[in-house]
Amino acid sequence: MCGRYSLFTGDDAAEINRIVDTLNRKYKEPVRTGEIFPTNRAPILLEEGERMEPQACVWGYPDFRGKGVLINARAETATEKKTFRESVLLRRCLVPSTGFYEWSQDAAHQKYLFRLPGQAVLYMAGLYSLYDGGRRFVILTTQANASVSDVHRRMPVVLTREAAVAWVFDREKALCILHQTPPMLEKSVV
């Protein structure tokens, strides 16, 4: 599960800075940076024509039961679920971040930050849809790989740069990505 992620700007995050600056010029209300929580308005990248464009969207689809929001979709079953099926086929996006957080499942409940080694940006596979005239997004999760599994059994579908482009623009490759093991990550105690 991915219940929070980081989106920090700074000298080593030029790509994140460009996305945030573009959105802050485009919208009156600045997008959230720092630690991103469900229902925050945060950046995503989506297909517009032949280009990938940043948009500010709310994290979480409204829960069909009328309580809260759905923040994640299971990669293994997203194409089977009515809530996500059409988005998988037509509305895939990237969720830019500088890492994501997970908490140990033991009594200590230690918080960890997971990042791609040597990279300032970590892209997560997302889906978006329209609700009440506004775009909202969810993050796809999958079975945790060896770099995350000692902390949590699920993790976001983390994309390499090559896979990120395919995720947004190529439906057939995107469907394959749903079943791939994400790259290994590094973790640090927060």
C-alpha positions as CSV (number, residue, x, y, z in Angstrom):
1,M,0.0,0.0,0.0
2,C,1.1,3.5,-0.6
3,G,-0.5,5.9,1.9
4,R,2.0,8.8,1.7
5,Y,4.8,9.9,-0.5
6,S,7.3,12.7,-0.7
7,L,7.5,15.5,-3.2
8,F,10.4,17.7,-2.2
9,T,11.8,20.5,-4.3
10,G,15.4,21.6,-4.0
11,D,18.8,21.8,-5.8
12,D,18.9,18.0,-6.5
13,A,15.3,17.8,-7.8
14,A,15.4,19.9,-11.0
15,E,12.8,17.7,-12.7
16,I,10.4,18.0,-9.7
17,N,11.1,21.8,-9.6
18,R,10.0,22.2,-13.2
19,I,6.8,20.3,-12.7
20,V,5.9,22.2,-9.6
21,D,6.8,25.6,-11.1
22,T,4.7,24.9,-14.2
23,L,1.7,24.0,-12.2
24,N,2.1,27.0,-9.8
25,R,2.1,29.3,-12.8
26,K,-0.9,27.5,-14.3
27,Y,-3.1,27.5,-11.1
28,K,-4.0,30.1,-8.6
29,E,-3.6,27.6,-5.7
30,P,-0.1,26.2,-5.4
31,V,0.3,22.4,-5.5
32,R,1.3,20.7,-2.4
33,T,5.0,19.7,-1.9
34,G,6.7,18.0,1.0
35,E,4.8,15.0,2.4
36,I,1.8,14.2,0.3
37,F,-1.3,12.8,2.0
38,P,-4.5,11.3,0.5
39,T,-6.9,14.0,-0.7
40,N,-4.1,16.5,-1.2
41,R,-3.9,18.2,-4.6
42,A,-0.7,17.1,-6.1
43,P,1.0,16.9,-9.6
44,I,0.5,14.0,-12.0
45,L,1.8,13.8,-15.6
46,L,-0.6,12.7,-18.3
47,E,-0.9,12.4,-22.0
48,E,-2.1,15.4,-23.9
49,G,-1.7,14.9,-27.6
50,E,1.8,13.6,-28.2
51,R,3.2,15.2,-25.0
52,M,3.2,14.5,-21.3
53,E,1.8,17.4,-19.4
54,P,1.6,18.1,-15.7
55,Q,-1.8,18.6,-14.0
56,A,-2.8,19.2,-10.4
57,C,-5.2,16.6,-9.2
58,V,-6.7,15.3,-6.0
59,W,-5.2,12.0,-4.7
60,G,-8.1,9.5,-4.3
61,Y,-11.2,8.4,-6.1
62,P,-14.4,8.8,-4.1
63,D,-15.2,5.5,-2.4
64,F,-18.3,3.9,-4.1
65,R,-19.7,3.3,-0.5
66,G,-19.6,7.0,0.1
67,K,-17.0,6.8,2.9
68,G,-13.5,8.3,2.3
69,V,-11.4,7.8,-0.8
70,L,-9.7,4.9,-2.7
71,I,-6.0,5.9,-2.9
72,N,-4.6,2.7,-4.4
73,A,-5.5,0.2,-7.0
74,R,-4.0,-3.3,-7.1
75,A,-2.1,-3.8,-10.3
76,E,-3.0,-7.5,-10.4
77,T,-6.8,-6.9,-10.5
78,A,-7.1,-3.3,-11.8
79,T,-8.3,-4.5,-15.3
80,E,-11.0,-6.6,-13.7
81,K,-12.4,-3.9,-11.3
82,K,-15.2,-1.7,-12.7
83,T,-13.8,1.3,-10.8
84,F,-10.4,1.1,-12.5
85,R,-10.8,-0.9,-15.7
86,E,-11.5,2.1,-18.0
87,S,-8.8,4.2,-16.5
88,V,-6.2,1.4,-17.0
89,L,-7.1,1.4,-20.7
90,L,-7.6,5.1,-21.3
91,R,-6.3,7.3,-18.4
92,R,-2.9,6.2,-17.2
93,C,-0.6,8.8,-15.5
94,L,2.7,9.2,-13.8
95,V,2.8,10.3,-10.1
96,P,6.1,12.1,-9.7
97,S,7.7,11.9,-6.3
98,T,11.0,11.9,-4.5
99,G,10.1,8.6,-2.7
100,F,7.3,6.9,-0.8
101,Y,6.8,6.1,2.8
102,E,5.9,2.8,4.5
103,W,5.7,1.8,8.2
104,S,7.0,-1.4,9.7
105,Q,4.2,-3.8,10.7
106,D,5.8,-4.5,14.1
107,A,5.2,-2.8,17.4
108,A,7.8,-0.1,16.7
109,H,5.8,1.1,13.6
110,Q,9.0,2.6,12.2
111,K,8.6,5.0,9.2
112,Y,10.8,4.4,6.2
113,L,11.4,6.4,3.0
114,F,12.0,4.4,-0.2
115,R,13.8,5.9,-3.1
116,L,15.5,4.8,-6.4
117,P,19.2,4.5,-5.8
118,G,21.1,7.5,-7.3
119,Q,17.9,9.1,-8.6
120,A,16.2,12.3,-7.4
121,V,12.8,11.4,-9.0
122,L,10.7,8.3,-8.5
123,Y,7.8,7.8,-10.8
124,M,4.8,5.7,-9.7
125,A,2.2,4.3,-12.1
126,G,-1.1,6.0,-11.6
127,L,-4.6,6.1,-13.0
128,Y,-6.9,9.1,-13.2
129,S,-10.6,9.8,-13.8
130,L,-13.1,12.7,-13.7
131,Y,-15.3,13.2,-10.7
132,D,-17.5,16.2,-10.3
133,G,-15.7,17.9,-13.1
134,G,-12.2,17.5,-11.6
135,R,-9.4,14.9,-12.2
136,R,-8.6,12.6,-9.3
137,F,-5.9,9.9,-9.3
138,V,-4.9,6.7,-7.6
139,I,-1.5,4.9,-7.3
140,L,-1.1,1.4,-8.5
141,T,0.4,-1.1,-6.1
142,T,1.9,-4.5,-6.5
143,Q,3.5,-7.3,-4.5
144,A,6.6,-5.9,-2.7
145,N,9.9,-6.8,-4.1
146,A,12.9,-7.9,-1.9
147,S,13.9,-4.3,-1.2
148,V,10.5,-3.5,0.4
149,S,9.1,-6.8,1.6
150,D,10.8,-6.8,5.0
151,V,8.7,-3.6,5.8
152,H,5.5,-4.1,3.9
153,R,3.9,-6.7,1.6
154,R,2.8,-4.1,-1.0
155,M,4.5,-1.3,-2.8
156,P,3.7,1.2,-5.6
157,V,4.4,0.2,-9.2
158,V,7.7,2.1,-9.5
159,L,8.7,2.9,-13.1
160,T,12.0,3.3,-14.7
161,R,12.3,6.3,-17.1
162,E,11.8,4.0,-20.1
163,A,8.8,2.2,-18.5
164,A,7.3,5.6,-17.5
165,V,6.9,6.7,-21.1
166,A,5.5,3.3,-22.2
167,W,3.1,3.4,-19.2
168,V,1.5,6.6,-20.4
169,F,1.6,6.2,-24.2
170,D,1.5,2.5,-25.0
171,R,-1.5,0.5,-23.8
172,E,-0.1,-3.0,-24.6
173,K,3.2,-2.3,-22.8
174,A,1.3,-0.7,-19.9
175,L,-0.7,-3.9,-19.5
176,C,2.6,-5.8,-19.3
177,I,4.0,-3.4,-16.8
178,L,1.1,-4.2,-14.4
179,H,2.7,-7.7,-14.0
180,Q,6.4,-6.8,-13.8
181,T,8.5,-6.7,-10.6
182,P,9.5,-3.1,-9.8
183,P,13.1,-2.0,-9.6
184,M,15.1,-2.4,-6.3
185,L,14.9,0.6,-4.0
186,E,16.9,1.9,-1.1
187,K,15.4,2.6,2.2
188,S,16.2,5.1,5.0
189,V,14.7,5.6,8.4
190,V,12.7,8.8,8.7
